[in-house]
Amino acid sequence: MTRSSLLRLSGLANILGGIAIALFVIEHPWGHFVGAETVVGPAWMIAHALHLIGASFALLGLMGLYVCQAERLGRAGLAAFLLAFVGTAFFVGTGLITAFVWPMLATVAPAAVDADGAGFDLPALAAFSLTAVLLLSGYLAFGAVSWRAGRLPRGPLLLWALGGAAGMVPPEPLGPLPWAGLVLAGVLYGIGAAGLGWWLWRRPLDGPPR
């Protein structure tokens, strides 16, 4: 497979990942992030399946976003990419947990997914917190170095970076972000990721942004 074909496939992964993440935040039960009744509900099941699918495609798409501009990014760009890549890999892991492990816990040990339950205590809390820190810092850093490199289209890049970072701020009641803000962040990320993916799909291998 040629480099051009791999970049096109990465573009497709960004498009699918962006759509899935936007649908994830739209489908997620508004204002509910804790409690067994929420976790075993159909809206939660669908939303977090989309979380897992979207994060998996985002991980694949991120590689193409790096490869298409690697020669312009230098060591700082590589470090920012690795930060975003590891954070996204962790996000795949949290999607696996919330899609499959939490519903099982809600059935056999419902108190575990209450706000003061084991699901929000150490070491689980540390894992979710680390994911949020890595993703927030990684997307902002990779967005900044990519903006400076000037290879990617800046409109979708801005939405991708800011939406991806803002989406990692914990929502109410666990954090300060209103649910409407969380949904907006996910939709902006989705639009940005799809835009970057479409650019990767259509661009000439060595062409300028368009």
Buried (B, 14 or more C-beta within 10 A) or exposed (E): EEEEEBBBBBBBBBBBBBBBBBBBBBBBBBEBBBBBEBBBBEEBBBBBBBBBBBBBBBBBBBBBBBBBBBEEBEEEBEBBBBBBBBBBBBBBBBBBBBBEBBBEBBEEEBEBBBEEBBBBEEEBEEBBEBBBBBBBBBBBBBBBBBBEBEBBBEEBBBBBBBBBBBBBBBBEEBEEBEBEBBBBBBBBBBBBBBBBBBBBBEBEEEEEBE
